Amino acid sequence: MKSISDYLFETNAVRVSDPEKPFWYASGTLGPFYVNTHFLLESEEKANELLALIEKSASGDREDFLTTLLPFVKKQYETCESYKTVIDLIVKKAEELDFDFISGGERRDFFFSLMPAYLLGKPHLSIFKDGQTYYSAQVEAKAVKVGEGDLSGKVSLHIADLITEASSYTNAWIPSIRGVGATISDTIAVIDRLQGGEANLKKEGVNMYTFAKIELSLFDEAVEKGILSTAQRNMVAHFMENPIDYMKAFLVAHPTFIDEQIALGGKPKQRAEMAIARGYVPGRN
């Protein structure tokens, strides 16, 4: 039987680069892996389909937002092993907790919050980027817009794709939940990036539950299963120990890399120039 870690690599939800070809990050740094939890839906292609549907539905009549998404995620749950496995884990954990409704935030939370609400027969609070909140007493029925105090006395269980520093929680999700009069004491996320999110949530009185952590043991397990090479694992280990040292060591070992990236134009050129400007490139300050 496959574990969630198997599915993370199988769907490219966790994708590790060739040691000779690291990824550019938006910050102008190089790194050896990406985390895209929503690919657990089945694949990058299928995840992008749902993202497009979420964006289209969020810009339309939000009373029909969840009823538009539900057939899509139900089909994935019924036909895709990776997605069903993750949703079943969430549901099992949720059944141990005390709450009145499930909440999810735009956009990727909806991948993982809608199906548990449907399977558990719980109401769902949809929190949008513009601060609007819509409450569905049943996810198969129309939602109603809710505001200050409308859900007074109720308890939310927020379900998310991943937690990094939990800034989305502290800046948006928790204030929105409290703004409609509800409270939150628990959250479930698929992945913990181990970048301080759990501690930040504890300050808000929220307990965090996850099923995978982005730590070296995850990559060690992938090597044992033949998913990754030892070279990929060692690259990840160097990055986790010191991301900037990893980048500088790679650039010293590959002195033509930056000029080659600039010659490519587009995003590689932009990221390479950003790296130079920020002092990440040895000898190019």
N, C-alpha and C positions, 0 to 999 in steps of 0.2 A: 504493500500500500504506500502511495506517495505521500510525502509530508509537504507542509506549506513551503519549506525551503526548496524542495524539488520544483514546485510550480513557479516560485519566484524566478528561478533561472530559466525554466522551460518557456515561460511566456515573455521573457526579457523584462519582467518587472524589476529585476536586478540584472543589469547588463554590465559585464566587465570587458574592458578594452583589450586589444592586443598590446603587450608590453611596449611595442615599438610605436604604437599609435594611440596615445591617451586622448581623452575627450577634452574639448574646451568647455569650461563653465562660463556662465554669463558674467562672472566677476573678473574675467581675464586671467583665470588660473587654469592649470591643467589638472586633471584628475583621472583615476583609473576606472570609475564606475558611475553609473546612473541608477537612480531608484525611481521607477514609475509604477507605483502600486496599482494604479487603475488598469494596467495591462493584464492583471489577473482575470479581468473580464473574459479574456481568451487570448488576445493579441493586441499589438499596437493599432492595427487597422480597426478591429472591432471597438476598441476603447475610443478611438477618434470618432467613430460613428455615434457613439453615445454622447461624447462631448459636444458634437455638433447639434444633436437633438436637444441636449440640455440648454445650450446657448439659444437655440431657436425658441424653445418653449419658455425660457425665462424672459424673453423679450416680447412674448405674446400674452395671452390671458392666463395669469398665474393661478386662477381658480382651477384650470385644467392641467396644471403643470405635472403633478404626479400621475394623473390618469393617462397622460401622454407617454410618460416614461415607463410605466408599469409593464405593458406588454413586452417591451424590449428586454427589460431585466428578467422578467419571468421566463422568457424563452432562453436566455443565457443560463439561468439557473437550471433549467430542465435539460439543457443540451451540453453544457460546458463543465467538465469535471473540476477544473481549477477554481472556477467561480463558485460552484456549488460547495466545494470543500471549505472555502473561506467564509461564505455566508453561513454555513452550518456551524462553524466554529464561533462566529459572532452570536448566533442565536443561542447556542449552548451556554455561552458566558452570560448573555443577557438574561437568561432564565434564572440565573443565580442572584440577580440584582433587583432592587426595589425601585420602580419608576412608573410614571403614568403615561409618558409618551416618548417617542424617539425623535431626536432632532438631527439635522444634517445641514451643512453649509455649502453654498455654491463654490466650486462646481463638483470636485471629485468626491466629496463626502457622499453625494447622492448615489454613487456607484454601490456604496456599502450600507447606507442607512435605509433605503426604500424597501428592499426585499426582507430584511428582518422585521420591519414594521408590518409588512404584509403577512409574513409567516406567523408572527406572534399575535396578529390581530390588534395591534397597538396604533394609536393616532401618530401622526408624523407632523413635525414642525419644520417647514422649509425656510431656511434663512438665506436671503439673497445679498449679493455684494452691496447693493444700495441701501441695505438696512431694513428693507421690508421683510415681514414675516407672514407666512401663510400656514394655517393649521388645517390639517385633514383629519377629521374624526375617524374616517375610514379612508385608506389610501385608494380605494376604488371609487370614491365619491369626490365631488367638487370640494375644493379647499375654500376657506374663508380668511380674509385678511384680518390679522389680529394686531392689537396695539397695546399700549401701556395698561398693565394690570389685568388683561383679558384672560390670562391663564393662572390667575392667582391661586396659590396653594398646590399647584401641580408640580411634579418632579420630572425633569428631563434626563434621558440617557442620550448623550451625544455620541454619534458614531462617525468616525473619520477614516480617511485612507491611510494617512501616516502622521506622525508627530515629530517635529524637529525641535524647535524651541517653544512650541505651543503659542506662538505670537498670534495666529489666527483665532485661537481660543480667547486669549486675553484682550485682544483688540476688537473682536467681532462676535464670536459665537456666544461666549459667556455673557457679555453685556446685553446681547439680543434676548437671550433666554431670561435673564433677570428683568429685562425691560418689559416683558409681557407678564411679569409677576411670578414666574416659575423659579424653581431652584434647580441646581445641578450638583450632584455629588459623585457621579461616576461617568467615565467615558471609555469607549472601546475604540481602538484603532488597529489597523492591520499590522503596521510597522512602527517601531520606535527607532529613530535615527540616532538616539543616544547623544543628543546635543543640548540637554538641559530641560527638555520639555516636561518630564515627570516632576522635577523639582518646582518648576514654574506653576504647574497645575496644582501641586500640593499647597502652594501659597494661596490658591483660590479655593482650597477645600475640596478639590476634585481628585478622586482616585483614578488612575490610568491602568488599563488592561490592554496588552498587545500580544501578538502571536509570533512575531519575529523581530529580532534586533539586528541592526547593521553593526555587527561586531565581527572580529576576526574568526571566531568559531564558525560563523555562517559560511565563510569562504573556505575554512579548513574542511568542513563537511563536504563542500562542493568538490574539493580536490580528491577526497577519499572516494567519492562517487564517480570520479572521472569527468565531471562537468567542467572543471577548470584545471589549468596547468599549475604546476608549482611556481612557475615564473609569474603567472597572474596573481597568485596568492601572495607572493613576496612583494610584488608591486603594491598591492592593496595594503599590506602590512606597513610598508614604508610611508605610504600616504597617510594612514591612520595615525602613525606616530608623529609625523610632522609634515603637513601638506605642502608648505612652502619649500622645505628642504627637499622633499620628493621632486617638486617641479624644477628646482634649480639643478639638482643632480641629473635629472633627465636632460635638461637643456645643455649642460656641460658635456654629457655623453653624446648629444646629438646637436653639434654646433651649427648645422645648416637648417635646423628645423624651423626656426622663427622666420628666416628669409623665405623658405619654401611656403610657409603659411601666408606670408604677406603677398607672395606672387600669385597665390590662388584667388585673391580678391574676396569680396563678400564678407561673410561672417568670420572665416578664419583670419582674414586680414585685420578686421576690426578687433578681434580678441587678441591677436598678436601685438598690435599697436597698443592696446590697453595694458597688456602685460609689461611692455617696455616702459610705458608711462608710469606704471606703478612700481617700477624697480624690481620686478620679478626675474628679469633676464640678465644673467651675469655678463658684465662687460658692455651693457647697452644702456646704462643709466644716463 
